[in-house]
Amino acid sequence: MYLRCGSLGDSRHVFDKMPQRNTVSFNVLISAYSRSTRLALESIKLFVQLGNEGLKPNGSTFTSLLQSSSLLEDSILGSTVHTHVIRCGFSGNTSVQTSLLGMYSNCGDLESAEEVFSSIVEKDSMAWNSIICGYMKNDKIAGGLQFYGKMMMCGMSPTQFTYSIVLNACGKLKDHAFGQLVHTRLIVSGAATDLPLRNSLLDMYCRCGNTHTAFDVFSRIENPDLVSWNSMIAGYSERGRGEEAMVMFVQLQQMGFDKPDEYTFAAIIAATGAFPASGYGKPLHAQVSKMGYERNVYVGSTLISMYFNNGESDCAQNIFSLIAKKDAILWTEMIAGHCRMADGENAIRFFCGMSQQGQKIDSFALSSALSACADLVTLRQGEMIHCKAIKMGYDIEISVCGSLIDMYAKTGKLQAAELIIFEIGFPDLKCWNAILGGYSHHGKADEALKVFEEILKHSLEPDQVTFIFLLSACSHCGFVDEGKFLWNYMRERGLRPLLKHYSCMVSVLSRAGLFEEAEEMILESPYSGNYLDLWRTLLSSCIISKNLELGVRATERFTCTLSLHARANLWRQGVVWDEQGASVVAKPSIRIEFRHDAQQVELLGDSQTLEDECLDRLSLRSFSPLVEFDHGWQDSMILIWAGSISSERWDLVGYDKESLRY
């Protein structure tokens, strides 16, 4: 009675006052203690007392004792209880065998668990579930699925719990095909599906990226709980479908019966992390603060990632400072975030702070820190982190190896980079690209082409980064034929050339004196009217080779493109927000004041008036003005006249709009 009312102390008091106790009374109290990790050892003491009083344990006694050993994750204690089980003749008891199976699995001793499982003559669904669960808990997911297959071959019917754990395993492995087979088996069997099983099915499809089928499963759930909503939002988030995730989040809030928890907010913030923070991230942050989840590590890490994605490192730092108990994921997010923003110094600073705080450093943190060292070209710091990776055994991790190769290549230690890549059994494309980048940077085109051959020998598909490095190497060394071959190979493989590819190829052709081909390539590219680099590259080569005719054409193209850039930046309108949050296009008065020698030009008005007046004034000088603004106090006005280029310096006296910046 006292136990059912939750009064364990009163139960023990009554037990101690009993004039005569039997095995049943001991079992009641041992069973109660075995359910609590804090009191599990008391059950062992009671077992010793039971023997001292001359009583014999039964199957229920050992089942409870094995439960205590499992809670404590003490395999030595569990093995001792197992010895008593054999000694007392209960090794053939199905209930005890199942408990032994669960104990060894929970303690990570899968070998002993499999031995116990093999000794069970008549294996019921509980025994099968125990061995499958044991493998899942110890990250031996493939082994767990093999036991599921054996269970099916034995003709044993899976339970709802069996289907749930197997579907969860398929989700973790992202094995969509196997998950569909399990789903088909579930439908054919006609077994009842409760809410946990439907949630497992939903989670499997979401993790495997099949959000369409996942939504069909979700729609058929009569009363979805918060787990169902979270799975759907997380599924959309992982697929980069932030808008659908936000729709689900809004619907959840409109339902009213389930308030979002920390997992909900983590999923929706991650889903909208790439969107403008002002429109999505910050309003969600406000809700998080209101509900008290701001200091939650799980939510905090997604907020930090969101702010880094929006380039607001100060806000990310504020979130980090608010969280008292920082875990390794939070530290790693700060390292990776600063690394993405090309702030290598702060990335290294947080890595050092993570080490000093005694946090467990994983391969992702090491990889990010090494990338920061590569960007900063700090060899000594990179070598220290390399030593740390070796001590922790992460130097064999492929992600760390790729970052190590990149770091050594960028710091000029190509031999060290080569040594690492040759020690890797099967380098991935990231590793090959890293060494390619080093060869390209140091003008070693022959070595770069050999690496390209190795990539093909390893049956890897080169990506756009691969060809940027290869074409850049060909450009540095004047390898025209090789550059053309790589260009055609890339196009044949269906890879769309980007601006950097065109820039490298134009450089290859221009340096070889193939000006017409270079010009034709620029004109055929989608970047000819928007980017200056292509025409600037061709123009530089024309100047060196004194090709006047093509140089004039390149100049006209260059200045035309520059004019578009200058006017777009000069007359850019501002955007402000009213109290209701609606966007309003502002047309403020703008004042520009330039001084050249003794002359001074001061213009005042709105954007349209300013543009007209500027063109009228400067056209009187027979110049076609092109303004290219930088972030300094002096700006260069490039003047085109009579087909020649001249650059005159203008002192910027003052301005009222940031839109003057280029």
N, C-alpha and C positions, 0 to 999 in steps of 0.2 A: 504494500500500500504506500509506504513512504517513498519507495523508489519511483513508483508511477507518478507521484506528486512532485518528484524532482528533489526530494530531501534526502540526499545521500548520507549526510552526517547523522540524521536521525536513524536511518537504516542501519548504519554501522553501530550506533549506540545500542539498538535493539539486539543486533547480532552478538555484540560482546556480552550482553546480559543473559543470553540464552543459556540455561543450565545444561542443555544437551543439544549439540549441533550435528547435522548429518550432511551428506554430500550435496543434497539439494540446496540447503541453506547456504553452503559455501559457494555453489555454482551461481546462485542469484547475485551475490555480492561481487564475485569475480567477473561475471558478465557485465555488471554495471561499471566496474573499474576499467574494463577493457575497452570501453567506448570513449575514454578520455585519455589523451596523450599525457596530460599532467598527472593522472592517477594510475597509469598503466602499470607502473612498478608495484603498486599496492596489490594488484591481482597476483603477481608473482609471490609476494610475501604471504598472501592468503593460501596459495598453493602449497607453500612450504609448511604453513600451519596445519593445513588439511592432512598432510602426511604425518606430521608430528602427533596428531590426535588419532592416528591409526585408521583413518578413512581412506578409501580408494577413489581415485578420480574416474570419471567416465568420459564419454565422447564429448559431451557439452563442456566439460572442464577444459579439455585440450583445445576445443574450438575457440573458447574465449581467450586462453593463454596465447594461442597463435595470433589472434586478433591484436593482443597487446604488443607482441613482438613486431607485428606488421606496422602498427602505429609508430613504434619507436624506431623502426627501420634498423633493427638490431638483428643481424643474421646469426651472430654467435648465440644470442639468447634463443632465437628461433630454432637453431640446430639442437640446442640443449633440450628444448621442449620436444623436438622431433625424436630425440633419443628416448625420452620418457614415453612417448607415444608407442614406439616399437616395443619397449620393455613391458608396457602394460597391455600389449596385444590389440591396439586400436589402429594399426597401420592399414588395415583393410576397410576401415570405416569411411564410407563415401564422404560424409560431412567433414570428417577430420582431414581427409585427403585434399578436399577442395580448399580447406583453410590453409593447409600446408602449401598448396599451390599458390594461393594468394599471398602468403607470407614471403615465400622465396622470390616471387615476382616483384613484390613491393620493395624488397631489399636489394634488388638488382642481380640476384643469383639465378639467371635464367637456365643455366645448366642443371642445377638442382631442381628447379621448377619443372623442367622437361622430364627429368627422371621420375618425379612424383606423378606427373601426368601419364607417363608410359605405364606406370604400375597400376593405374586405375583400370579395372576390368570392364566395368560398365560405365562408360563416360556419358554423363548427362549434359544438358545444355549449359548448366552452371560451370561444369568443369571446362568445357570448351571456351566459354566466355572468359573464364579466369586466365587461361593460357594466352588467349588472344589479347586480352587487356594487359597482361604482363609484358608482352612484346611491345605493345603500343606505348606503355608508360616508360619503357627503357629505350625509346627511339629506334626500336627494331621493327619498323612499320611493315616492311616487306615480309619479314618473318611472320608477323601477325596475320597478314593476308594469306600466307601459305597455309597456316593452320585453319583459316576460314575455308580454304579450298578443300583441305582434308576433311573438315566437318561436313561439307556438302557431299563429298564422295562416300562418306560413311552413312549417308542417308539421314543424318540428324537434321531436324528442322530448326533453323535459326529463330531466335526470339526477337522481340522488338529491340531489346538491348543489343543483341548481336548485330542487327542491321545498323543500329546507331553508331556503334564503335567502328564498324567496317566502313561506313560512309564517311565518318570523320577521318579515317585513315586515308581514304581515296582523296579527300580534300587536301590533306597535308602533302600528299605526294603529287597533287594536281593530275591524278590519273583519271581523266574524264571517261575513257573507254571502260575501265573496270567499274567505275562508279555507275555508268549506265547499265552495265550487266547486273549489278546488285539491285538497281532500281527495277529492272525488268523482272528479276527473280522475286522481288517484293510484290510486284503487281500480280504475277502469275500465281504466287502462293495464296493470294487472297487474305493475307494476314492483316489484322487491324493495325491502323497506324495512329499512334497517339501524337501529341504535340511535340515531345522531344524528338521522336523519329522524323517527323516532318521538318523540324528545324535542322536536323542532321542532313537531310536530303537537300534542303535549301542551301545550307552552308557548303555542301560538296559542290553543287553547281556554281555557286558564287566564286569559290576559290579556284575552280577550274576555268573561270572566265565565261561561262555560259549563262549570262545574266538573263537572257530571253527565257530559257527554260526555268531558271530560278524564279523569275517573276510569275510564271505560270503556276509553279508550286506554291508560291506565296499567296497568289490569288485564290487558291483552293483551300487555304487554311481559314476555317470559319472564324476563329477568334485568335488572331496572331498576338503573341506576347512581345515583350520588348526585345527578346532574343531574336525573334523573327525579323522585326524592323531593323535591328542592328546589323543582322547578316545581309539584308538587302542593301542597306546604305553602304556597308563596307564593300560589298560586291561591286557596286557602281563605282566606288572610290578607287578600287584596285584597277579597274578597267579605264580610269581616266574620264569617266562620264559624270562630271561634277554636277551638271544641270539636273540629271535624273536623280542623283543622290539628294540634291536640295529639294526637289519635289517631294521625295519620300519623307524627308525631314519635316517639311511643312505639314504634310498630311498627318504625320505622327503627332505633331503639336496640336493640330486641330482635333484629333481624336479625344484628347483630354484625359483618358483613363490611365495612360502610362507616361510618366515624365521621363525625358531623356536622361540617361545616366552618363558616366564618364566614357563608356565605350561608344555611346552614340555620338557624343561631342568629338571624340578622337577621330571617329570615322568621317564625320561630315566636315571637320576642319581639314583633314587630309584630302578629302574629295575636292574642296574648293581652294586648296593651298596655292594653286597656280593662278587663281583669279585675283583681280585687284583687291588688296586688303581693305580698302575703304568701303567697298561694296559688299563684301562677304566676310572676310576674316575678322575684321574689327567688330562688326555687330555680333558675330558668334562669340568672340572673346568677351563681349559685354555680358552675354547670357551665361557664359561659363563662370564669370566673376560673380554674377548674381546668385547662381546656384551653388557657389562654394567649391567649384572644381578647379580653380585657377592654380592651386598648389598641388594638384594631383599630378604625379609623375607621368602617367599615361597621357593625360590631356596636355600637360605642359610640353612634352616632346613634340606633339603635332603643332602646337601653337608656335614653338620655336622654328620648326621647319617652314611653317606658313610665312612667318615674318622674314626669314632668310630668302625664301622664294620671291618675296616682294622687295628685297634689298633693304629691309629695315632691321639692321643688325642691333641697333640700340634697343628696340622693342624686344628682340629675342633675348638680349642680355638682361633686361628687366624681368622677364618671365623666369629666366634661369636663376636669378638672384632671389626670387620669391620662394622657390621650392627648397625646403629645408633638407629633406632626405633625397639627395641626388643619386640616381643609379647610373650604371654604365651607359645605358641607352641615351640618357640626357647629355652626359659629357660628350659622347660620340656625335650626337646631333650638333653640338656647338662646334666641334672640330670640323665636321663635314660642311657645316653651313658657312663658316669663315673661309674654308677652302674653296667652296663654290663661288664665293664673292671675291676670290683672288686676294684675300687678306691672310696671307700665309703666316705672318708674324703672330696674329691672334690665334690662328689654328694651332701653332706650335705651343703657344702659351697655355691654351686649354688642355693640350695633350700632356704637358708637364704637370699641370694642376691635377689632372686625372690620375697620373702616376703617384703624385704626392699624397693624394687622398686615399690611396690603397684600392682604387676601383679596379675591377678585373678588365684588363684591356683585351679586346678581341681583334680579329683580323681586319674588321672594318675600320676601327680606330687607327690601327697601324697603317693601313692603306691610305687613309685620308691624311695622316700626318706626313707620310712619305711624299704624297702628292704636293703638300705644302712646301716641303724641302726642295722638291723639284722646281716648283714655280719660283722659289726664292734663290735657287742655285746655291744652297748652303750644304756643301758636301759633308762637313764635319758633323752637323746635326743629323743629317741623313744616315751617316755611318753609325752614330750612336743608337738611332732607332732600329737600324738593321741588327745591331748586336742584341737589342731587346727582343726583337722578333725571333732571333735564333734561340735565345734563352727560353722563350715561351713556346717554342716549337711551331711558330707560325710562318717560318721562312719557307715552308713547303706549300703553304696555301697559295693557290694560283693568283688570287686577287692581290696578295701582298707581293708576290714575285713580279707581277705586272708593274706595280708602283715602284718596286726596287729598281727594275730595269729602266723605267722612265727617269727616276732620280739620278742614277749613275750616268745615263745617256745625256741628260741635260746639263750635268755638272762636268762633262767632258771625260768621264771615266768609262770609255767605251769597252775596254777590256773587262772591267768588272761586270758591266751589263751583259757582255757576251758570255761570260762564265756562268752567270745566273741562268740565262736562257738555255744554255747547253745542258745544265744540270736538271732542267725540268723535263720530265718524261714526255708529256704531251702539252706543249705551250698552247694557250688559246690565242685568239686573234688580238686581244688587248696586249699581250706580251710581245707579239711580233710587231704590232704597230708602234709600241714603245721603243723598240730597238731601231725600227725604221725612222722614227722621228729623230733619234740621235744621229744616225748616218746622214739623214737629210740636212740636219742643222750644221753638221761638220763637213758637208760637201763630199761625202763618200758615196758616189752614185753606184759604183761597181758593187760595193757591199750591199747597198740597198736592193739592187736587182737580184742578187743572190738570195736575199731574205724573201723576196717575192716568189722566187722559185721554191723555197722551203715552204712557204704558205700553201702553195698549190700542191706540193708533195704530201702535206698533212691533210689534204682534202678539206681545207678551210676556204670559205668564201670571202675574198677581200671586200672591204666596205669602202665608203667614201673617204674615211680618214686614211686608209691604206694608200689610196691613189693620190691624195693631196701630198703625202710625204714622198711618194715615188716621183711625181711630176716636179715637185720642188727640187729634189735631188738632180733630176735631169736638167732642170733650168740652171742650177748652179754650175754644172759640169758641161753644159752644151751638148747633151745627148739628144739630138733631134729625132733620129729614127726610133730610138727607144721610147721617147716621149710620145711620138705619134702612135706607136704600137700600144702603149698603155692607154692612151686616150680612146682608141678604137676598141680595145678589149673591155674597157669600162662601159662604153656605150652598148656593146654587144651583150653585156651581162645585165643590161636593164637599169644601170645606176645613172641617175640624172645628175649631170655635172652641176656643181654649185659655183658660186662666185670665185672661191679660192682655186677651184680646178681651172676655170677659165683664165684666171690671173696667171697661174703657173704656166699654162699652155701658151698664152700670148707671150709670156717672157721667153719661153723656149724658142718660139718661132721668130720673135723679134731679134733675139741675140744671134740667131743663125742667119739674119738678113732676109728672112722670108716675110717681108712686110705686108705684101698683098694678102697672103694667107692669114696673117695675124689680124689684119683689118677685117677680112671676111668673117673670121671667127667671132670677132667682137660684135659685128653687125648681126650675125645670126644668133647671138646669145640673148637671153632675156634680160640681160643687165646693161645693155649698151646705152640706154637712155637714163639710167638711174644712178650709176656708180662711176666715180672718177678714176678709180684705180686702173681699170683696163686701158682707158685712153692715155692716162699718165704714163703707163708702162710703155705703150707704143710710141708716145711722143719722146720719151727719154731715149729710146733706141734710134729714133729718127734724127735727133740732135747729134748723137754720137757718130752715126753713119753719114750725117749731112744730107739726108734725104729730104729736100726742101718741099717737094710737091706733096708727099704723104704727110710731112710734118705740118703743113698748113691745114690739110684736111683733119688731121688729128687734133690740131689746135682749135679748129672750129667746133668739133664735137666736144672737146674738153670744156671749152668756155660755155657752150650751150648748156651742158649738163650742170656746170658750176652755177650758171645763172638761175637755173631752176631751184637748186639747193639754197642759194642765197636769198632769193625772193620768198621762198617758202618759210625760211626761218625768220626773215626780217618782219614779215607781215603776219606772223602767227597770232591768232586770237587767244585770249585767256578764257578759262572755264572756271566758274565759281559755283557755290552751292547755297541755295536759300535755306531758310529755317525748316522747310518741309522736306528738304533733301532733294528737290528737283534741280536739274542742271540748267544753268542760264549762261548764254554766251554774252560775255561782257565786251563792250567797245569803248575802252577808256581813252582819254587823251594821252598822246604819246609825244615826248619831246626828245629830239636827237640833236646833238651839237657836236660837230666835227671842226677841227682847226687844221689847216694845211698852210704852212708858211705864214703869211700875213692875212690870209683869207679865212673867213669863218662862215660856216653854214649852220643855221639853227632852224629846225623844222618843228612845228607844233600843230597837232590836230589828231583826228581819228585816223584809223589805218588807211582808209581809202583816200582821204585828203592828203595824207602824208606821202602815200605812194605817188600820186599824181604830181605833187609839188616837187618831190625828189627827182622824178624823171624829167620834169620841165627844167629845173635848175641845171642839172648835170648835162642835159642834152645840149644846152647852150655852149658847152665846152667841146662839143663834137666827140664826146666819149660815150661808149656804151658801158655803164658802170656795173661791176659785179662785186658784191660785198661778201667776204668770207670772215665771219666773226669767230674769235677764239675766246678763252676764259680770262685773258689778261686785260690790262687797262689800255693797251694799244692794239688796234686792229688794222689789218692790211686790206687796202682797197686795190683790187687788181683791175687795171684799165686796159681795154682792148682798143687799139687805134691803128688803122692802116695796116692790118694784118700782123702787127708785131705785139709782143707782150711786154708791158712795163709794170713795175710794182712800186707804188708810192706809199709812204708812211703817213698815216693820219693819226693825230693824237685825239683820243676820245675824252672829251671834257666831261660829259655826263649823260645819263639817260634815265628814263623813268620806267622802263619795262624790261623784264628779264628775257622777253622774247627776242631781244637783240642778240642774244648769245647764239653761237653756231652749235 
